[in-house]
């Protein structure tokens, strides 16, 4: 249920904005960066699931940045470059890139490559842990992912619907991260297909959030756990602790 956080690294403001906007519209949290300092600030500031790294960054070299990051990080890296010769692609793979995309590119093709790399890097973990066996704790509440049981601070089991449970899972995987209604809708995969990010689905998310608040908030009219993020959507605003069962 974790929404991918993708770092878009390009020194061209227009390209950076275009890529960031497109990725956000397709169910990811896209973060812009223009240089290595900004890349490292993002990595130190929170989870990064994939980096789209331009090869030519003004005075900086994306290949060298990739090489340095690979020594310290396992985060997947896709090089993006106007350089398309075979030896240039091989240089990207040689420094540890997971894929290499040539400019100009079809945005839909880029999205497919992003999804493919994310899928590959997560596959080994999913094979080891075919079932989520973690327990999540927040504000003295407990959610057991294995049994889908929710216990209140008074150790009383609270019944959630399937969609309410799925919404809670999305929120628990993304604490303190403001999520738009569209991001939530795309990641509420309760039928096997993502819910379309439409105005109607946005209203449906509001209703679903209201139902979940009625069950986990002391005062649903003044929520302290699942808050409204003005101009964005919602944020699970408390710390979440993950425990293995």
N, C-alpha and C positions, 0 to 999 in steps of 0.2 A: 503493500500500500504506500510505500515511500515515494513521494513525488521527486523525480530526478532534479538535482540542482546542477546546472550546467554553466560553466564559466566560458564566456565568449571573449577571446583575447585577440584584439585587432586594433592597430593604431589609426585606422580610418574610421572617423566617427559615424559616417553614413552607413558603412558596412556593418559596424558594430551594432548600431541601432536597428538596422534591418534584420540581422540575424537574431538579436535578442527579442525583438517583437514577434518574429515568426515562431521562435521556439516557445515563447510564453503562450502564444495562441494555440499551441499544440501540446498542452498539458505538462509543461516543465517549468521549473523556476530558473530563469536565465539571468545570469549576472554579468554585467559588462566589465572588462578590464582592458587597459591600454598598454600595460608594460609589466615587467616581472615583479616590481614592487607591489602593484595592485593585485597581481596573481597571488603572491604570498600572503598579502593581507586578507584576501578572501579565504584562503586555505586555513590560516590561523584563526579566522573568525567563525568558522563553521564548516559543516559537511560540504564537500564538493564531490559529485559523482562522476563527472566527466569534464574534460577541458578541450575546447575547440581552440587550437593555437595556430595563429598565422605565422608563417615562416619569416616573412620580412616585416619587422616591427620598428621601422625607422632606424635608429642607431642600435637597436638590439636585434639579436638573431634568435628566432624561434627554435631553431635546432639546438642551440646551446642551452636555451632555457629548458627545453624538453630533456636534454641530457642531465642537467642538474636536478630537475624535479624527479627524474626516474631513480636517482640515487637515494632520494629521501621518501618518495611517495609511490604508492601502487595505483593511484588514480588513473583511469584510462585517459589517453590523450589522442586526439585526432588532429593531425597537421592539416592546415588549410593553406593552399599556396597557388600562385599563378605559374609556378615552375612545374612543368609536367613531364620533363624527360625522365627516362627510367632510372638513371643514376641519381637524379634528385629525389625521386620517390624512395629509392633504396637508402639514401642518406637519412631520410625520415625514420624508416624502420630500424636503421642501425642504431639510432640514439634512443630507441625504445617506444616510438609511436605505435599505437594500436591500429591506426588506419591513416590514409592520406587522401584528401579530397582536393581536386584541382578547381581553381577559379577560372572562369565563371561556372557556377554550378546551379542545378535545379534545386530549389529549396526542399522540395519533396524528397529528392534523392539524398540530400544531406540529412534530412530527418530519418530516412530509412537507415542510413549508415550509423547514425547516432543510436537508434534503437537496437541495431544489430550488435554494436560494441557493448552497450549496456547489458544486453541479453547474454552475450558470451561471458562477460566478466562476472555476472551473477549466477551463471549456471552451476558452477562447481559448488557454491554454497547451497543452492537449492537442492542439489543432488544429495548432499550430506544431511540437510535438514528439510526433508520433504514436508514435514508438518511444523508449523510454528509452535514451539513448546515454551515460549517465553511468558513470563508474568510481568505485567506493567503496573506500576504503582504511581499514583498522583493524588496529592491532597488527602492522603489516608484512604483513598479508593483503591481497589485492586481489580485488574482485568486479567483473567486467565485465558490466554489465546488458545490453549489446547482444548479447554472445555467450553470456551466462550461465556464463562460466568463472570458476572460483574458483582462485586461486593462493596457495599457502602462503608463509610467509616465506622458504622455501628455493626459491621459484619452481617448485614442483611442483604440477601441476594436480590438484585434489581433486574427485572426482566426487560431486555431490549429486543426490538424487532430486528430482523435480518439487516435491514437498511440502516437502522440506528447503530447496530454493531459495526457495520462496515464503515460508517462515518467515523465512529470512535477509533477504529483501527487507523484510518487515514490521519486523524488528528494526533494520535499517540506517536505515529511515525514521524511527525513534523512539528514538534513542540516549539513554541516561540517564533514560528515562521508564519507571517501573514499569508493566507491563501485566498485567492479570488474564488468566487462562486464557480467560475468556469473550471479552474484547476480542481476544485473539489468534485464537480460533476464528472469530469473526464476520468477521475480516479475512483469513482464509485462503481466499480466493475462488478455489479451484483448479478448480471444476466449473462456475462461472458462478452458483452460488447459495451464500450464506453458510452455513457449517456451523452447525447449531443449537447454542446455548450450553447444553449439558446436562452432567450429571455424566459421562456416557460420553465426550463430546467433551473435557471437561477432562482425563480420563485419557489420551485420545489425544494431547493437546497435550504432556503430560508425557513420553510415549514419544517423540514427535517431537523435543522439546527434547533428550532424552537422545541420540538419534541424531546430531543436529547437533553436540552437545558432543563426541561421540566423534571428530568430524572436524576441529573447529577448536580444541579445547582441548589444551594440553600435558598436563594431568592432568584428565580429565573428572570425576573424583571430587572435585576441588578447583577448580571452574571459576573463571576470572578474567575471562572475556569475557562469557559468558552466565550471569549469576548468578541464584540464587533470591532473590526478595524476600519475606521472611517475612510471611505474612498477606495477600499481594497476588498474586504470581505470579512473573513473571520480569522481568529488566531487562538490556538490552544495555549493560554498564557501562563501555564504553571510548569514546573519541572516534572519530567517523567523519568522514572527509574526502571530499567529493564533487568529482570532476573531470569536465569535459566531454571526451568522446573526440574 
